[in-house]
Amino acid sequence: MFSRDLRLKLEAFESYARRTLCGREKEVRLLLLALFSQQHVLLLGPAGIGKSLLASSMLSILSEEGKGSTFRRQLNRFTTPEELFGPLSVRELQRDSYVRLTDKYMPSATVAFL
């Protein structure tokens, strides 16, 4: 199922997250469970409790392993759809076709961190 190297990296991630994020063992286990079951995770909470650190640590492990592309973007009230889904193709608009250029944007990513 998983390579030995990936298993070792995930175990290292779990021990690192337990040391770095005191009291967040539940979130670490849920993130790993979501990774294995290929489901979404929504981490909510006040600023400064380690949500971004936890997600970026997981993203770095996945990108090192080469298991697909990752997409990371900080959202704010001024975020536009183009920043997440890619810009519209002007050439296709001239042909009366609505096409987004999604390469390196969220639609083409395996894992997204927003």
C-alpha positions as CSV (number, residue, x, y, z in Angstrom):
1,M,0.0,0.0,0.0
2,F,2.5,2.7,1.2
3,S,6.2,2.6,0.6
4,R,8.4,2.2,3.6
5,D,9.9,5.7,3.0
6,L,6.4,7.2,3.0
7,R,5.5,5.4,6.2
8,L,8.7,6.7,7.9
9,K,8.0,10.2,6.7
10,L,4.4,10.1,8.1
11,E,5.6,8.7,11.4
12,A,8.2,11.5,11.5
13,F,5.5,14.1,10.7
14,E,3.3,12.7,13.5
15,S,6.1,12.9,16.1
16,Y,7.2,16.4,14.9
17,A,3.6,17.6,15.1
18,R,3.1,16.2,18.5
19,R,6.3,17.9,19.7
20,T,5.6,21.2,18.0
21,L,1.8,21.5,18.5
22,C,1.2,20.7,22.1
23,G,-2.3,19.6,22.8
24,R,-3.2,19.1,19.1
25,E,-2.8,15.3,18.9
26,K,-6.5,14.9,17.9
27,E,-6.0,17.3,14.9
28,V,-2.8,15.5,13.8
29,R,-4.6,12.1,13.8
30,L,-7.6,13.5,12.0
31,L,-5.4,15.0,9.3
32,L,-3.6,11.7,8.8
33,L,-6.9,9.9,8.7
34,A,-8.2,12.3,6.1
35,L,-5.1,11.8,4.1
36,F,-5.4,8.1,4.0
37,S,-9.2,8.2,3.3
38,Q,-8.7,10.9,0.7
39,Q,-11.3,13.2,2.3
40,H,-11.4,17.0,3.1
41,V,-10.3,18.6,6.4
42,L,-11.5,21.9,7.7
43,L,-9.5,23.3,10.6
44,L,-11.2,26.2,12.4
45,G,-9.9,28.2,15.3
46,P,-8.5,31.4,16.4
47,A,-5.2,32.7,15.0
48,G,-2.0,31.3,16.4
49,I,-3.0,27.8,17.4
50,G,-0.9,26.1,14.6
51,K,-3.5,25.4,11.8
52,S,-1.2,26.7,9.1
53,L,1.9,25.0,10.6
54,L,0.1,21.7,10.6
55,A,-1.2,22.0,7.1
56,S,2.2,23.2,5.6
57,S,4.0,20.4,7.3
58,M,1.7,17.9,5.7
59,L,2.0,19.6,2.3
60,S,5.8,19.5,2.5
61,I,5.7,15.7,3.1
62,L,3.4,15.2,0.2
63,S,5.4,17.3,-2.2
64,E,8.6,15.6,-1.2
65,E,7.0,12.2,-1.9
66,G,5.8,13.4,-5.4
67,K,2.2,12.3,-4.8
68,G,0.6,14.9,-7.0
69,S,0.7,18.7,-7.0
70,T,-0.2,20.9,-4.1
71,F,-1.9,24.3,-4.1
72,R,-1.6,26.9,-1.3
73,R,-3.3,30.3,-1.1
74,Q,-4.1,32.6,1.8
75,L,-7.7,33.8,1.4
76,N,-9.0,37.2,2.3
77,R,-12.0,39.3,1.5
78,F,-10.4,40.5,-1.8
79,T,-9.5,37.0,-3.1
80,T,-10.8,36.6,-6.7
81,P,-11.9,33.4,-8.5
82,E,-8.9,33.8,-10.8
83,E,-6.5,33.4,-7.9
84,L,-8.0,30.0,-7.1
85,F,-9.3,28.6,-10.3
86,G,-7.0,30.2,-12.9
87,P,-7.4,33.1,-15.3
88,L,-9.7,33.1,-18.3
89,S,-8.2,32.4,-21.7
90,V,-8.5,35.6,-23.7
91,R,-7.9,33.7,-26.9
92,E,-10.9,31.4,-26.1
93,L,-13.0,34.4,-25.1
94,Q,-12.5,35.9,-28.5
95,R,-13.9,32.7,-29.9
96,D,-17.0,33.0,-27.6
97,S,-15.7,30.1,-25.4
98,Y,-15.4,30.3,-21.6
99,V,-12.2,28.4,-20.7
100,R,-10.0,28.7,-17.6
101,L,-6.3,28.0,-17.7
102,T,-6.2,25.8,-14.6
103,D,-2.6,24.5,-14.8
104,K,-0.9,25.1,-11.4
105,Y,-4.1,26.3,-9.8
106,M,-6.6,24.5,-7.5
107,P,-8.5,22.5,-10.0
108,S,-5.3,20.7,-11.1
109,A,-4.0,20.1,-7.5
110,T,-4.2,16.9,-5.6
111,V,-4.0,18.7,-2.2
112,A,-5.2,22.3,-1.6
113,F,-4.5,24.4,1.5
114,L,-6.7,27.5,1.7
